[in-house]
Amino acid sequence: MNSNKKRITVRMPEKLNEEITRKSKYLGLTKNSFIIDILWKEFDSSKYKNNNKEDNKYE
């Protein structure tokens, strides 16, 4: 595993897991890549970009 990446565990409903598996296969992505893409898109959305005052809160 690359040292700049962290492993996490996510618990989710079985139906959501099935949908993520199905959609990632359809797109030709691994589940991990698909989930990372979703997370980046959400994180990059305007509701997070405009919240600069807490950018360093957890660093």
VMD Tcl script that builds the backbone (N, CA, C; Angstrom):
set m [mol new atoms 177]
animate dup $m
set s [atomselect $m all]
$s set {name element resname resid chain x y z} {
  {N N MET 1 A 0.845 -1.180 0.000}
  {CA C MET 1 A 0.000 0.000 0.000}
  {C C MET 1 A 0.886 1.238 0.000}
  {N N ASN 2 A 0.516 2.200 -0.792}
  {CA C ASN 2 A 1.263 3.450 -0.891}
  {C C ASN 2 A 1.212 4.189 0.449}
  {N N SER 3 A 2.338 4.742 0.869}
  {CA C SER 3 A 2.420 5.374 2.189}
  {C C SER 3 A 1.581 6.643 2.315}
  {N N ASN 4 A 1.195 7.250 1.207}
  {CA C ASN 4 A 0.382 8.467 1.303}
  {C C ASN 4 A -1.115 8.168 1.282}
  {N N LYS 5 A -1.474 6.917 1.383}
  {CA C LYS 5 A -2.884 6.523 1.412}
  {C C LYS 5 A -3.180 5.833 2.730}
  {N N LYS 6 A -4.375 6.036 3.230}
  {CA C LYS 6 A -4.810 5.431 4.484}
  {C C LYS 6 A -5.949 4.467 4.218}
  {N N ARG 7 A -5.933 3.369 4.918}
  {CA C ARG 7 A -6.990 2.370 4.800}
  {C C ARG 7 A -8.081 2.696 5.820}
  {N N ILE 8 A -9.327 2.614 5.377}
  {CA C ILE 8 A -10.458 2.816 6.279}
  {C C ILE 8 A -11.460 1.690 6.064}
  {N N THR 9 A -12.341 1.536 7.007}
  {CA C THR 9 A -13.433 0.581 6.888}
  {C C THR 9 A -14.732 1.366 6.902}
  {N N VAL 10 A -15.610 1.030 5.984}
  {CA C VAL 10 A -16.911 1.691 5.911}
  {C C VAL 10 A -17.987 0.621 5.995}
  {N N ARG 11 A -18.879 0.774 6.943}
  {CA C ARG 11 A -20.020 -0.137 7.039}
  {C C ARG 11 A -21.194 0.508 6.321}
  {N N MET 12 A -21.866 -0.277 5.499}
  {CA C MET 12 A -22.986 0.260 4.736}
  {C C MET 12 A -24.061 -0.803 4.592}
  {N N PRO 13 A -25.262 -0.385 4.296}
  {CA C PRO 13 A -26.334 -1.348 4.062}
  {C C PRO 13 A -25.991 -2.261 2.880}
  {N N GLU 14 A -26.457 -3.491 2.958}
  {CA C GLU 14 A -26.174 -4.474 1.913}
  {C C GLU 14 A -26.631 -3.987 0.539}
  {N N LYS 15 A -27.788 -3.362 0.481}
  {CA C LYS 15 A -28.317 -2.869 -0.798}
  {C C LYS 15 A -27.384 -1.820 -1.410}
  {N N LEU 16 A -26.862 -0.917 -0.595}
  {CA C LEU 16 A -25.933 0.091 -1.098}
  {C C LEU 16 A -24.662 -0.568 -1.614}
  {N N ASN 17 A -24.155 -1.542 -0.888}
  {CA C ASN 17 A -22.967 -2.271 -1.332}
  {C C ASN 17 A -23.212 -2.948 -2.679}
  {N N GLU 18 A -24.378 -3.552 -2.839}
  {CA C GLU 18 A -24.726 -4.201 -4.109}
  {C C GLU 18 A -24.775 -3.184 -5.245}
  {N N GLU 19 A -25.366 -2.026 -4.988}
  {CA C GLU 19 A -25.468 -0.989 -6.021}
  {C C GLU 19 A -24.091 -0.436 -6.388}
  {N N ILE 20 A -23.238 -0.236 -5.399}
  {CA C ILE 20 A -21.880 0.244 -5.669}
  {C C ILE 20 A -21.111 -0.783 -6.484}
  {N N THR 21 A -21.248 -2.048 -6.133}
  {CA C THR 21 A -20.583 -3.120 -6.880}
  {C C THR 21 A -21.069 -3.151 -8.324}
  {N N ARG 22 A -22.387 -3.085 -8.505}
  {CA C ARG 22 A -22.975 -3.138 -9.848}
  {C C ARG 22 A -22.531 -1.947 -10.693}
  {N N LYS 23 A -22.632 -0.755 -10.136}
  {CA C LYS 23 A -22.295 0.458 -10.891}
  {C C LYS 23 A -20.804 0.525 -11.206}
  {N N SER 24 A -19.959 0.144 -10.271}
  {CA C SER 24 A -18.515 0.192 -10.519}
  {C C SER 24 A -18.121 -0.799 -11.612}
  {N N LYS 25 A -18.728 -1.985 -11.604}
  {CA C LYS 25 A -18.453 -2.960 -12.672}
  {C C LYS 25 A -18.906 -2.418 -14.022}
  {N N TYR 26 A -20.073 -1.802 -14.056}
  {CA C TYR 26 A -20.599 -1.232 -15.293}
  {C C TYR 26 A -19.655 -0.173 -15.855}
  {N N LEU 27 A -19.076 0.626 -14.967}
  {CA C LEU 27 A -18.159 1.691 -15.385}
  {C C LEU 27 A -16.736 1.193 -15.617}
  {N N GLY 28 A -16.476 -0.058 -15.295}
  {CA C GLY 28 A -15.137 -0.615 -15.473}
  {C C GLY 28 A -14.151 -0.141 -14.417}
  {N N LEU 29 A -14.664 0.175 -13.237}
  {CA C LEU 29 A -13.835 0.650 -12.133}
  {C C LEU 29 A -13.848 -0.361 -10.996}
  {N N THR 30 A -12.831 -0.287 -10.157}
  {CA C THR 30 A -12.888 -1.052 -8.919}
  {C C THR 30 A -13.857 -0.336 -7.986}
  {N N LYS 31 A -14.354 -1.062 -6.990}
  {CA C LYS 31 A -15.220 -0.413 -6.004}
  {C C LYS 31 A -14.477 0.724 -5.320}
  {N N ASN 32 A -13.215 0.498 -5.010}
  {CA C ASN 32 A -12.420 1.526 -4.347}
  {C C ASN 32 A -12.336 2.789 -5.205}
  {N N SER 33 A -11.993 2.635 -6.475}
  {CA C SER 33 A -11.891 3.797 -7.372}
  {C C SER 33 A -13.224 4.524 -7.494}
  {N N PHE 34 A -14.289 3.770 -7.611}
  {CA C PHE 34 A -15.621 4.357 -7.733}
  {C C PHE 34 A -15.977 5.170 -6.483}
  {N N ILE 35 A -15.725 4.603 -5.316}
  {CA C ILE 35 A -16.024 5.295 -4.063}
  {C C ILE 35 A -15.144 6.530 -3.905}
  {N N ILE 36 A -13.860 6.424 -4.246}
  {CA C ILE 36 A -12.957 7.578 -4.165}
  {C C ILE 36 A -13.443 8.694 -5.092}
  {N N ASP 37 A -13.862 8.340 -6.309}
  {CA C ASP 37 A -14.403 9.343 -7.244}
  {C C ASP 37 A -15.607 10.062 -6.642}
  {N N ILE 38 A -16.514 9.295 -6.053}
  {CA C ILE 38 A -17.707 9.886 -5.436}
  {C C ILE 38 A -17.312 10.822 -4.296}
  {N N LEU 39 A -16.391 10.379 -3.456}
  {CA C LEU 39 A -15.961 11.205 -2.327}
  {C C LEU 39 A -15.310 12.499 -2.790}
  {N N TRP 40 A -14.432 12.431 -3.800}
  {CA C TRP 40 A -13.788 13.652 -4.311}
  {C C TRP 40 A -14.816 14.600 -4.910}
  {N N LYS 41 A -15.773 14.069 -5.680}
  {CA C LYS 41 A -16.797 14.934 -6.279}
  {C C LYS 41 A -17.604 15.642 -5.195}
  {N N GLU 42 A -17.957 14.920 -4.151}
  {CA C GLU 42 A -18.713 15.529 -3.053}
  {C C GLU 42 A -17.859 16.552 -2.313}
  {N N PHE 43 A -16.624 16.206 -2.035}
  {CA C PHE 43 A -15.727 17.110 -1.313}
  {C C PHE 43 A -15.457 18.377 -2.116}
  {N N ASP 44 A -15.347 18.255 -3.428}
  {CA C ASP 44 A -15.075 19.404 -4.292}
  {C C ASP 44 A -16.309 20.252 -4.584}
  {N N SER 45 A -17.473 19.799 -4.123}
  {CA C SER 45 A -18.686 20.579 -4.381}
  {C C SER 45 A -18.601 21.922 -3.663}
  {N N SER 46 A -19.368 22.868 -4.130}
  {CA C SER 46 A -19.278 24.239 -3.618}
  {C C SER 46 A -19.571 24.333 -2.125}
  {N N LYS 47 A -20.380 23.456 -1.589}
  {CA C LYS 47 A -20.705 23.580 -0.166}
  {C C LYS 47 A -19.495 23.331 0.722}
  {N N TYR 48 A -18.487 22.626 0.211}
  {CA C TYR 48 A -17.264 22.411 0.980}
  {C C TYR 48 A -16.181 23.420 0.608}
  {N N LYS 49 A -16.133 23.829 -0.642}
  {CA C LYS 49 A -15.120 24.792 -1.084}
  {C C LYS 49 A -15.279 26.136 -0.393}
  {N N ASN 50 A -16.495 26.520 -0.064}
  {CA C ASN 50 A -16.755 27.831 0.528}
  {C C ASN 50 A -16.620 27.848 2.042}
  {N N ASN 51 A -16.195 26.773 2.628}
  {CA C ASN 51 A -16.084 26.681 4.081}
  {C C ASN 51 A -14.621 26.736 4.501}
  {N N ASN 52 A -13.904 27.784 4.085}
  {CA C ASN 52 A -12.465 27.901 4.305}
  {C C ASN 52 A -12.073 28.045 5.764}
  {N N LYS 53 A -12.920 28.585 6.604}
  {CA C LYS 53 A -12.522 28.844 7.979}
  {C C LYS 53 A -12.203 27.572 8.756}
  {N N GLU 54 A -12.679 26.420 8.304}
  {CA C GLU 54 A -12.403 25.177 9.012}
  {C C GLU 54 A -11.465 24.267 8.242}
  {N N ASP 55 A -10.805 24.785 7.203}
  {CA C ASP 55 A -9.924 23.951 6.389}
  {C C ASP 55 A -8.848 23.255 7.204}
  {N N ASN 56 A -8.280 23.933 8.184}
  {CA C ASN 56 A -7.175 23.371 8.954}
  {C C ASN 56 A -7.605 22.900 10.337}
  {N N LYS 57 A -8.876 22.757 10.553}
  {CA C LYS 57 A -9.406 22.411 11.864}
  {C C LYS 57 A -8.832 21.106 12.408}
  {N N TYR 58 A -8.637 20.119 11.550}
  {CA C TYR 58 A -8.216 18.801 12.008}
  {C C TYR 58 A -6.771 18.478 11.681}
  {N N GLU 59 A -6.007 19.446 11.240}
  {CA C GLU 59 A -4.596 19.197 10.899}
  {C C GLU 59 A -3.696 19.414 12.089}
}
mol reanalyze $m
mol bondsrecalc $m
mol representation Tube
mol addrep $m
